[in-house]
Amino acid sequence: MSPSPDPPSTLDQATRDLLVAYATAGRPPIHLSTPADARAAGARAWAPSGSGPAMREVDEYDVPSVDGAMRVRVLVPLRQTGAVMVYLHGGGWVLGDIDGYDVLGRELAVRSGATVVLANYRKAPEHPFPVPVEDAWAALRWADARRELLAGRPDAPLFVGGDSAGGNLAAVTALRARDGGGPRIARQLLVYPITDCDQTRPSYRDPANQLLLGADTMAWFFDHYVGDGDRTHPEISPLRAADLSGLAPATVVLAGHDPLHDEGRAYADRMAAAGVDVDIHTYPDQLHGFLQMVGVLPASAQLLDLLGRRIRGTAGLATPGSAG
């Protein structure tokens, strides 16, 4: 579905302006595109402006994974790194890459004081489930084994997070870490994550939520990622995991105008009911994908600040400008 030229009035003005511009550009909807065309259109439409904050170091590595390898980009901020954050980007397991998330990763590194590892996990349909899960898991274990190299201390807290499909992969790696006895994760940060394959929840069916991401686009993503496979598998739909106890503390971020709102809330509530330390933050006037709009939507900067504070607070890192 293409965004309406008359967006819901409950969105903030910056988002409404963005949707009007997108609608008038006349781009075909994702679900009527091939993966290659959707990738090319997304790279043009959401290319970040500028290069983001300067880093002390920017390095890239090839990380072995199942039947191949993937690339990770390590972003070390100029000031104070005492933690490691593995970040898994969004894009429905089909779109996106670490180049498109480089500015976001740099901003997160500055705000959090952590070394950010952007994982360029392989994408469907060329690499369907479970390859992206295996790549995310490989990135987390790679970072875990290099905490001292990445953050200057062998006991540096390790975080995992991501948005949308990246939030899904982050949740799944947290489950794997629990079940495998490690790596120890200090906190998982899940930004409007995909947690279930059920597309009948009210937020999925609400016409006001069919914006940049709609139910038809999510169906397209699932078709490419899973095909005829079992979409209820807990490493596809982590909300279906039998037990959510013992997971790392979680920060869950939800957008008010998002088909995924209800399943994200259900996952947060189930973790909390299982005894996990969970804090939930809802942005009622935002749409799915707003974090990625760095320098475009004011709420993106607000959320980056929140994530930075959660990482600093969990890791015991000083805030920018303070002593220590």
VOMILO-446704 format. One record per residue: residue number from 1; residue in one letter; z, y negated, x of N, C-alpha, C in turn. Coordinates in steps of 0.05 Angstrom, whole numbers. Example, Ala and Ser with C-alpha at 12.3 -4.5 7.8 and 13.67 -1.06 7.14 Angstrom:
2
[atom 1,'a',[156,114,264],[156,90,246],[156,66,264]]
[atom 2,'s',[142,45,257],[143,21,273],[157,-1,258]]
This chain:
324
[atom 1,'m',[0,24,17],[0,0,0],[0,-25,18]]
[atom 2,'s',[-16,-44,10],[-16,-70,25],[5,-88,13]]
[atom 3,'p',[16,-106,29],[36,-125,18],[24,-143,-3]]
[atom 4,'s',[40,-149,-23],[31,-166,-45],[29,-195,-34]]
[atom 5,'p',[10,-211,-44],[8,-239,-37],[31,-255,-49]]
[atom 6,'d',[46,-243,-67],[69,-256,-80],[94,-239,-75]]
[atom 7,'p',[106,-241,-51],[128,-224,-44],[153,-229,-61]]
[atom 8,'p',[171,-210,-63],[196,-214,-78],[211,-239,-69]]
[atom 9,'s',[222,-254,-89],[237,-278,-82],[263,-273,-69]]
[atom 10,'t',[272,-248,-69],[298,-241,-56],[295,-237,-26]]
[atom 11,'l',[271,-238,-16],[267,-238,13],[272,-266,24]]
[atom 12,'d',[279,-268,49],[282,-294,61],[255,-307,64]]
[atom 13,'q',[254,-334,68],[229,-348,68],[211,-340,91]]
[atom 14,'a',[223,-335,114],[207,-327,138],[192,-301,132]]
[atom 15,'t',[206,-282,119],[193,-257,113],[171,-260,92]]
[atom 16,'r',[177,-277,72],[156,-282,51],[131,-294,64]]
[atom 17,'d',[135,-313,82],[112,-325,96],[96,-304,112]]
[atom 18,'l',[111,-286,125],[98,-265,141],[81,-247,123]]
[atom 19,'l',[92,-240,100],[78,-222,82],[53,-235,70]]
[atom 20,'v',[55,-261,64],[32,-275,54],[10,-275,75]]
[atom 21,'a',[17,-281,100],[-3,-281,121],[-15,-253,125]]
[atom 22,'y',[1,-233,123],[-9,-206,127],[-28,-199,104]]
[atom 23,'a',[-21,-206,79],[-38,-199,56],[-65,-213,58]]
[atom 24,'t',[-65,-238,66],[-90,-254,67],[-107,-245,91]]
[atom 25,'a',[-96,-231,110],[-112,-221,133],[-131,-199,125]]
[atom 26,'g',[-124,-185,102],[-142,-165,92],[-143,-139,108]]
[atom 27,'r',[-122,-133,122],[-121,-108,137],[-119,-84,118]]
[atom 28,'p',[-132,-62,124],[-130,-38,106],[-102,-26,109]]
[atom 29,'p',[-91,-15,87],[-65,-3,89],[-65,21,108]]
[atom 30,'i',[-42,27,120],[-39,48,139],[-48,75,127]]
[atom 31,'h',[-40,80,102],[-44,107,91],[-74,112,85]]
[atom 32,'l',[-91,92,87],[-120,95,84],[-134,93,111]]
[atom 33,'s',[-119,94,133],[-130,92,160],[-127,118,175]]
[atom 34,'t',[-143,121,196],[-138,143,215],[-115,134,233]]
[atom 35,'p',[-102,153,246],[-81,146,265],[-92,127,287]]
[atom 36,'a',[-116,132,297],[-127,114,318],[-131,86,307]]
[atom 37,'d',[-142,83,283],[-146,56,272],[-120,43,266]]
[atom 38,'a',[-100,58,255],[-74,46,249],[-60,37,275]]
[atom 39,'r',[-63,52,296],[-51,44,322],[-63,19,332]]
[atom 40,'a',[-90,17,331],[-103,-7,341],[-96,-31,324]]
[atom 41,'a',[-96,-28,298],[-89,-51,281],[-60,-59,285]]
[atom 42,'g',[-42,-40,288],[-14,-47,293],[-10,-61,319]]
[atom 43,'a',[-24,-53,340],[-21,-66,366],[-30,-95,364]]
[atom 44,'r',[-51,-100,348],[-60,-128,345],[-41,-144,328]]
[atom 45,'a',[-32,-132,306],[-17,-147,286],[11,-154,296]]
[atom 46,'w',[24,-135,311],[52,-138,318],[56,-142,348]]
[atom 47,'a',[35,-150,362],[38,-156,390],[58,-178,394]]
[atom 48,'p',[80,-173,409],[100,-194,413],[89,-217,429]]
[atom 49,'s',[99,-241,423],[91,-265,438],[109,-268,462]]
[atom 50,'g',[97,-275,485],[112,-278,509],[120,-251,522]]
[atom 51,'s',[134,-253,544],[141,-229,559],[170,-222,557]]
[atom 52,'g',[186,-238,542],[214,-232,540],[230,-241,564]]
[atom 53,'p',[256,-237,563],[273,-246,585],[266,-231,612]]
[atom 54,'a',[271,-245,634],[267,-233,660],[288,-212,664]]
[atom 55,'m',[281,-191,679],[299,-169,685],[304,-168,715]]
[atom 56,'r',[326,-157,723],[331,-152,752],[312,-131,763]]
[atom 57,'e',[308,-110,747],[290,-89,755],[275,-78,730]]
[atom 58,'v',[250,-71,734],[234,-57,713],[220,-34,727]]
[atom 59,'d',[227,-9,720],[216,14,733],[206,34,712]]
[atom 60,'e',[187,50,719],[177,71,701],[178,98,715]]
[atom 61,'y',[183,118,699],[186,145,709],[172,165,689]]
[atom 62,'d',[162,186,700],[152,208,684],[175,228,681]]
[atom 63,'v',[181,235,656],[203,253,650],[192,279,639]]
[atom 64,'p',[198,301,652],[188,327,642],[200,333,614]]
[atom 65,'s',[183,346,598],[192,354,571],[177,380,564]]
[atom 66,'v',[178,389,540],[165,414,532],[135,411,534]]
[atom 67,'d',[123,429,549],[94,430,552],[82,403,560]]
[atom 68,'g',[95,389,577],[84,364,587],[105,345,597]]
[atom 69,'a',[100,319,594],[118,298,603],[113,273,587]]
[atom 70,'m',[132,255,590],[129,229,577],[138,208,597]]
[atom 71,'r',[133,183,590],[140,160,607],[164,146,595]]
[atom 72,'v',[182,138,613],[204,121,605],[203,95,621]]
[atom 73,'r',[211,73,609],[213,47,623],[242,39,624]]
[atom 74,'v',[251,33,648],[279,26,652],[281,-5,656]]
[atom 75,'l',[297,-18,639],[300,-47,640],[329,-53,648]]
[atom 76,'v',[332,-65,671],[359,-71,681],[362,-102,679]]
[atom 77,'p',[382,-111,664],[386,-140,660],[395,-154,686]]
[atom 78,'l',[392,-180,686],[400,-195,710],[430,-195,714]]
[atom 79,'r',[445,-195,691],[474,-197,693],[486,-172,681]]
[atom 80,'q',[505,-160,696],[524,-140,686],[511,-117,672]]
[atom 81,'t',[508,-95,686],[501,-70,673],[523,-50,678]]
[atom 82,'g',[535,-41,657],[557,-21,659],[554,0,639]]
[atom 83,'a',[530,2,626],[525,22,606],[495,28,606]]
[atom 84,'v',[488,50,592],[460,58,590],[453,62,561]]
[atom 85,'m',[431,51,552],[422,53,524],[394,66,524]]
[atom 86,'v',[392,90,512],[366,102,508],[355,93,481]]
[atom 87,'y',[333,79,481],[322,68,456],[296,82,449]]
[atom 88,'l',[294,91,424],[272,106,413],[258,88,392]]
[atom 89,'h',[233,81,397],[220,61,379],[211,73,353]]
[atom 90,'g',[206,56,334],[196,64,308],[166,67,307]]
[atom 91,'g',[156,75,283],[127,78,280],[120,104,265]]
[atom 92,'g',[139,115,251],[133,139,235],[125,163,251]]
[atom 93,'w',[133,165,276],[127,187,294],[97,187,301]]
[atom 94,'v',[82,167,292],[53,166,296],[45,141,311]]
[atom 95,'l',[57,119,305],[49,93,316],[70,83,336]]
[atom 96,'g',[63,62,351],[81,49,369],[82,61,397]]
[atom 97,'d',[92,44,415],[96,54,443],[115,34,457]]
[atom 98,'i',[122,40,482],[141,24,496],[130,-3,504]]
[atom 99,'d',[103,-6,505],[92,-32,511],[98,-51,487]]
[atom 100,'g',[94,-41,463],[99,-57,439],[129,-64,435]]
[atom 101,'y',[146,-48,448],[175,-52,445],[188,-64,471]]
[atom 102,'d',[171,-72,489],[182,-82,515],[199,-107,511]]
[atom 103,'v',[189,-126,495],[204,-151,491],[231,-145,477]]
[atom 104,'l',[230,-127,456],[254,-120,442],[274,-107,462]]
[atom 105,'g',[264,-89,479],[281,-76,498],[294,-95,517]]
[atom 106,'r',[279,-115,526],[290,-136,544],[311,-152,530]]
[atom 107,'e',[306,-160,506],[326,-175,491],[351,-159,486]]
[atom 108,'l',[348,-133,481],[372,-116,477],[387,-113,503]]
[atom 109,'a',[373,-111,525],[387,-109,551],[404,-134,557]]
[atom 110,'v',[392,-157,551],[407,-182,556],[431,-184,538]]
[atom 111,'r',[428,-178,513],[450,-182,494],[472,-161,498]]
[atom 112,'s',[465,-137,507],[484,-116,509],[496,-113,536]]
[atom 113,'g',[483,-124,557],[492,-119,584],[488,-91,594]]
[atom 114,'a',[471,-76,580],[466,-48,587],[438,-45,598]]
[atom 115,'t',[434,-25,615],[408,-17,623],[395,-2,600]]
[atom 116,'v',[371,-12,592],[357,0,569],[335,18,579]]
[atom 117,'v',[335,43,569],[314,62,575],[296,65,550]]
[atom 118,'l',[272,55,552],[253,58,530],[237,84,534]]
[atom 119,'a',[238,101,513],[225,127,516],[199,128,501]]
[atom 120,'n',[177,133,515],[151,134,503],[145,163,494]]
[atom 121,'y',[161,172,475],[157,200,465],[129,203,455]]
[atom 122,'r',[119,228,457],[92,234,448],[91,234,418]]
[atom 123,'k',[67,227,407],[64,221,379],[47,242,364]]
[atom 124,'a',[53,245,338],[36,260,320],[11,243,313]]
[atom 125,'p',[-10,255,304],[-14,284,299],[-21,300,324]]
[atom 126,'e',[-27,287,346],[-33,302,370],[-10,319,379]]
[atom 127,'h',[15,308,375],[39,322,383],[58,322,360]]
[atom 128,'p',[55,340,340],[72,340,317],[100,351,323]]
[atom 129,'f',[117,351,302],[144,363,305],[141,391,316]]
[atom 130,'p',[157,399,336],[182,385,345],[178,369,371]]
[atom 131,'v',[153,363,380],[150,350,406],[164,324,408]]
[atom 132,'p',[162,305,389],[178,280,392],[208,285,394]]
[atom 133,'v',[218,305,380],[247,311,383],[253,321,411]]
[atom 134,'e',[236,338,421],[241,349,448],[239,326,469]]
[atom 135,'d',[221,308,465],[218,285,484],[243,267,482]]
[atom 136,'a',[252,261,458],[276,245,456],[300,258,469]]
[atom 137,'w',[303,284,465],[324,299,478],[322,299,508]]
[atom 138,'a',[297,302,518],[293,301,547],[300,273,558]]
[atom 139,'a',[293,252,544],[300,225,553],[330,221,554]]
[atom 140,'l',[344,231,534],[374,228,534],[386,243,557]]
[atom 141,'r',[377,267,562],[389,283,584],[381,272,611]]
[atom 142,'w',[357,261,613],[349,248,638],[367,224,644]]
[atom 143,'a',[372,207,624],[389,184,628],[418,193,634]]
[atom 144,'d',[427,214,621],[454,224,625],[458,232,654]]
[atom 145,'a',[438,245,666],[440,255,693],[438,233,714]]
[atom 146,'r',[431,209,705],[427,186,724],[443,162,716]]
[atom 147,'r',[466,166,704],[483,143,696],[490,125,719]]
[atom 148,'e',[497,136,742],[504,120,765],[480,104,775]]
[atom 149,'l',[457,117,777],[433,103,786],[426,81,767]]
[atom 150,'l',[428,85,741],[419,66,722],[439,44,717]]
[atom 151,'a',[465,50,718],[485,30,710],[507,26,731]]
[atom 152,'g',[504,38,755],[522,32,777],[548,48,776]]
[atom 153,'r',[552,66,757],[577,81,756],[571,108,742]]
[atom 154,'p',[582,130,753],[576,156,741],[588,160,713]]
[atom 155,'d',[608,144,706],[620,147,680],[611,125,660]]
[atom 156,'a',[588,113,666],[578,92,649],[573,103,621]]
[atom 157,'p',[582,88,600],[578,98,572],[548,101,566]]
[atom 158,'l',[541,122,552],[514,127,545],[510,123,514]]
[atom 159,'f',[491,108,507],[484,102,479],[457,112,472]]
[atom 160,'v',[452,119,447],[426,126,438],[421,111,412]]
[atom 161,'g',[397,101,408],[391,87,384],[361,85,380]]
[atom 162,'g',[354,74,356],[326,70,350],[323,60,322]]
[atom 163,'d',[298,52,315],[293,42,288],[272,61,274]]
[atom 164,'s',[276,65,248],[258,80,232],[255,109,242]]
[atom 165,'a',[231,117,250],[228,143,262],[244,146,288]]
[atom 166,'g',[247,124,302],[264,125,326],[293,129,319]]
[atom 167,'g',[302,117,296],[329,122,286],[332,151,278]]
[atom 168,'n',[311,163,267],[312,192,260],[316,208,286]]
[atom 169,'l',[301,202,306],[303,217,331],[330,213,345]]
[atom 170,'a',[340,189,342],[367,184,354],[388,200,339]]
[atom 171,'a',[387,201,312],[406,217,297],[404,247,304]]
[atom 172,'v',[379,256,308],[376,285,315],[386,291,343]]
[atom 173,'t',[382,273,362],[392,278,389],[423,277,389]]
[atom 174,'a',[435,260,372],[464,260,370],[474,287,359]]
[atom 175,'l',[460,298,339],[467,324,329],[465,346,351]]
[atom 176,'r',[443,344,366],[439,364,388],[461,361,409]]
[atom 177,'a',[468,336,416],[489,332,436],[516,344,426]]
[atom 178,'r',[522,340,401],[546,352,390],[546,382,392]]
[atom 179,'d',[524,394,383],[522,423,382],[519,436,409]]
[atom 180,'g',[509,421,429],[505,432,455],[527,425,475]]
[atom 181,'g',[548,412,465],[570,404,483],[564,381,501]]
[atom 182,'g',[546,364,494],[538,341,510],[508,338,511]]
[atom 183,'p',[499,315,522],[514,294,535],[533,279,516]]
[atom 184,'r',[554,268,527],[573,252,511],[561,225,505]]
[atom 185,'i',[559,219,479],[547,194,470],[569,175,461]]
[atom 186,'a',[569,151,472],[590,132,464],[586,122,436]]
[atom 187,'r',[561,117,428],[555,108,401],[526,112,395]]
[atom 188,'q',[519,119,371],[491,120,362],[486,96,344]]
[atom 189,'l',[464,83,349],[456,59,334],[431,64,319]]
[atom 190,'l',[433,67,292],[412,76,275],[403,53,257]]
[atom 191,'v',[379,43,263],[368,20,248],[348,30,227]]
[atom 192,'y',[354,26,202],[339,36,179],[326,63,185]]
[atom 193,'p',[342,83,191],[331,109,200],[319,125,178]]
[atom 194,'i',[299,142,185],[289,163,167],[310,186,169]]
[atom 195,'t',[322,193,147],[341,215,148],[335,238,129]]
[atom 196,'d',[314,235,112],[309,256,92],[280,254,84]]
[atom 197,'c',[270,277,73],[242,279,64],[239,274,34]]
[atom 198,'d',[261,270,20],[261,265,-9],[251,237,-15]]
[atom 199,'q',[229,235,-29],[217,209,-35],[221,201,-64]]
[atom 200,'t',[243,212,-77],[248,206,-105],[272,187,-109]]
[atom 201,'r',[285,179,-87],[308,161,-90],[300,134,-101]]
[atom 202,'p',[318,120,-114],[311,94,-127],[298,75,-107]]
[atom 203,'s',[308,73,-82],[296,53,-64],[267,61,-56]]
[atom 204,'y',[261,86,-57],[233,95,-52],[215,86,-75]]
[atom 205,'r',[225,87,-99],[208,82,-123],[208,53,-132]]
[atom 206,'d',[225,37,-120],[226,9,-129],[201,-6,-120]]
[atom 207,'p',[186,-18,-139],[161,-33,-131],[167,-56,-112]]
[atom 208,'a',[191,-67,-113],[197,-90,-95],[200,-81,-66]]
[atom 209,'n',[201,-55,-61],[204,-45,-34],[178,-35,-22]]
[atom 210,'q',[156,-37,-36],[131,-27,-26],[117,-50,-11]]
[atom 211,'l',[127,-55,13],[117,-78,28],[102,-69,53]]
[atom 212,'l',[111,-75,77],[97,-65,101],[99,-35,103]]
[atom 213,'l',[121,-24,93],[125,5,91],[129,12,62]]
[atom 214,'g',[112,29,51],[115,39,24],[116,69,23]]
[atom 215,'a',[120,79,-1],[122,108,-4],[97,123,4]]
[atom 216,'d',[74,111,-1],[49,124,6],[46,125,37]]
[atom 217,'t',[55,104,51],[54,104,80],[73,125,91]]
[atom 218,'m',[97,128,80],[115,148,89],[104,176,85]]
[atom 219,'a',[90,180,62],[78,206,58],[57,212,79]]
[atom 220,'w',[42,191,87],[22,194,108],[35,201,135]]
[atom 221,'f',[57,188,141],[72,194,165],[82,223,165]]
[atom 222,'f',[94,232,144],[104,259,142],[81,280,144]]
[atom 223,'d',[59,274,132],[36,292,133],[27,296,162]]
[atom 224,'h',[26,275,177],[17,277,205],[39,290,223]]
[atom 225,'y',[64,284,217],[86,294,234],[93,323,229]]
[atom 226,'v',[93,331,204],[103,357,196],[81,375,184]]
[atom 227,'g',[61,363,172],[40,379,159],[52,397,137]]
[atom 228,'d',[46,422,138],[56,441,118],[82,454,126]]
[atom 229,'g',[95,443,147],[120,454,156],[143,448,137]]
[atom 230,'d',[166,458,144],[190,455,127],[202,428,132]]
[atom 231,'r',[198,409,114],[208,382,117],[238,379,114]]
[atom 232,'t',[250,400,103],[280,400,100],[294,409,125]]
[atom 233,'h',[280,416,146],[293,424,171],[311,401,180]]
[atom 234,'p',[336,407,188],[354,385,195],[346,368,220]]
[atom 235,'e',[326,378,235],[316,361,257],[293,345,248]]
[atom 236,'i',[285,346,222],[267,328,210],[282,311,190]]
[atom 237,'s',[299,323,174],[315,310,154],[345,314,161]]
[atom 238,'p',[356,298,179],[383,303,188],[404,301,166]]
[atom 239,'l',[397,287,144],[416,287,121],[421,315,110]]
[atom 240,'r',[403,333,116],[406,361,106],[422,378,125]]
[atom 241,'a',[431,368,148],[448,384,166],[473,392,151]]
[atom 242,'a',[481,417,155],[504,428,140],[530,414,146]]
[atom 243,'d',[533,404,171],[558,392,179],[553,367,196]]
[atom 244,'l',[564,345,188],[561,320,204],[586,312,218]]
[atom 245,'s',[606,329,218],[631,322,232],[627,324,262]]
[atom 246,'g',[644,310,277],[644,311,306],[622,296,319]]
[atom 247,'l',[607,280,304],[585,264,316],[596,240,330]]
[atom 248,'a',[580,228,348],[588,203,361],[591,181,340]]
[atom 249,'p',[609,162,345],[611,139,327],[583,127,322]]
[atom 250,'a',[580,115,299],[553,106,291],[554,78,279]]
[atom 251,'t',[534,63,286],[528,37,273],[502,42,258]]
[atom 252,'v',[502,38,232],[479,42,215],[471,15,202]]
[atom 253,'v',[445,8,206],[435,-17,196],[415,-11,173]]
[atom 254,'l',[417,-25,151],[400,-21,128],[386,-47,120]]
[atom 255,'a',[362,-45,110],[348,-68,99],[347,-66,69]]
[atom 256,'g',[351,-89,55],[352,-88,26],[326,-80,13]]
[atom 257,'h',[304,-89,25],[277,-82,14],[264,-61,31]]
[atom 258,'d',[273,-36,27],[264,-14,45],[265,12,29]]
[atom 259,'p',[242,26,28],[243,52,15],[265,71,27]]
[atom 260,'l',[272,67,52],[291,84,65],[320,76,62]]
[atom 261,'h',[325,54,47],[352,44,44],[371,65,34]]
[atom 262,'d',[364,79,13],[384,97,0],[390,121,18]]
[atom 263,'e',[370,132,32],[376,155,49],[391,147,74]]
[atom 264,'g',[387,123,84],[403,113,106],[432,110,98]]
[atom 265,'r',[436,99,74],[463,96,64],[476,123,60]]
[atom 266,'a',[461,142,49],[472,169,44],[480,182,70]]
[atom 267,'y',[464,178,91],[471,190,117],[497,177,128]]
[atom 268,'a',[499,151,127],[523,137,136],[547,146,120]]
[atom 269,'d',[544,148,94],[567,157,77],[575,185,83]]
[atom 270,'r',[556,203,88],[563,231,94],[577,233,121]]
[atom 271,'m',[568,217,141],[582,218,167],[610,208,164]]
[atom 272,'a',[614,186,149],[641,175,145],[658,195,131]]
[atom 273,'a',[648,208,110],[663,228,96],[671,252,113]]
[atom 274,'a',[655,257,134],[661,279,153],[680,270,175]]
[atom 275,'g',[689,245,175],[708,236,194],[696,221,218]]
[atom 276,'v',[670,215,217],[657,200,238],[663,170,235]]
[atom 277,'d',[668,156,257],[672,128,257],[645,114,252]]
[atom 278,'v',[642,102,228],[616,91,221],[620,62,212]]
[atom 279,'d',[604,44,222],[603,17,210],[574,12,200]]
[atom 280,'i',[573,2,175],[547,-2,161],[542,-32,158]]
[atom 281,'h',[518,-40,164],[510,-68,162],[484,-69,145]]
[atom 282,'t',[485,-84,123],[462,-86,105],[451,-115,106]]
[atom 283,'y',[425,-117,109],[411,-143,108],[395,-144,82]]
[atom 284,'p',[407,-154,60],[394,-152,34],[368,-167,31]]
[atom 285,'d',[364,-188,47],[339,-204,44],[318,-196,65]]
[atom 286,'q',[320,-172,76],[301,-164,96],[285,-139,88]]
[atom 287,'l',[262,-135,101],[246,-111,95],[247,-92,119]]
[atom 288,'h',[238,-68,114],[236,-48,135],[219,-59,158]]
[atom 289,'g',[229,-56,182],[214,-64,206],[222,-91,216]]
[atom 290,'f',[242,-105,205],[247,-132,213],[257,-134,241]]
[atom 291,'l',[271,-114,252],[281,-116,279],[258,-120,299]]
[atom 292,'q',[235,-107,294],[213,-108,312],[200,-136,313]]
[atom 293,'m',[206,-153,294],[193,-179,292],[207,-199,310]]
[atom 294,'v',[210,-193,335],[224,-210,354],[209,-237,356]]
[atom 295,'g',[223,-259,354],[211,-285,356],[196,-294,331]]
[atom 296,'v',[195,-277,310],[180,-283,286],[200,-286,262]]
[atom 297,'l',[218,-267,259],[238,-267,238],[265,-273,249]]
[atom 298,'p',[279,-294,239],[306,-300,250],[325,-277,248]]
[atom 299,'a',[322,-260,228],[340,-237,225],[338,-217,247]]
[atom 300,'s',[315,-216,261],[312,-199,284],[332,-207,306]]
[atom 301,'a',[333,-232,312],[352,-242,332],[381,-237,324]]
[atom 302,'q',[386,-240,298],[414,-235,288],[421,-206,292]]
[atom 303,'l',[403,-188,286],[408,-160,289],[411,-152,319]]
[atom 304,'l',[394,-163,336],[396,-158,364],[424,-167,375]]
[atom 305,'d',[433,-190,365],[460,-198,373],[481,-178,363]]
[atom 306,'l',[479,-168,339],[498,-149,329],[498,-123,345]]
[atom 307,'l',[474,-113,351],[472,-89,367],[484,-93,395]]
[atom 308,'g',[478,-117,406],[490,-123,433],[520,-123,432]]
[atom 309,'r',[531,-135,411],[561,-136,409],[572,-108,405]]
[atom 310,'r',[559,-91,390],[569,-64,386],[569,-48,412]]
[atom 311,'i',[548,-52,428],[547,-38,454],[568,-49,472]]
[atom 312,'r',[570,-75,475],[590,-87,492],[618,-80,484]]
[atom 313,'g',[624,-81,458],[650,-74,448],[658,-45,454]]
[atom 314,'t',[639,-27,449],[644,1,454],[647,7,484]]
[atom 315,'a',[631,-6,500],[632,-1,529],[653,-17,544]]
[atom 316,'g',[666,-36,530],[685,-53,543],[673,-73,562]]
[atom 317,'l',[649,-82,557],[636,-102,574],[642,-130,564]]
[atom 318,'a',[644,-148,583],[650,-176,577],[626,-188,562]]
[atom 319,'t',[631,-207,545],[610,-222,531],[598,-242,551]]
[atom 320,'p',[572,-249,546],[559,-268,565],[575,-294,567]]
[atom 321,'g',[579,-303,591],[593,-328,596],[623,-326,598]]
[atom 322,'s',[634,-302,593],[662,-299,596],[669,-288,623]]
[atom 323,'a',[694,-289,630],[703,-279,656],[701,-248,656]]
[atom 324,'g',[696,-237,679],[696,-208,682],[668,-197,683]]
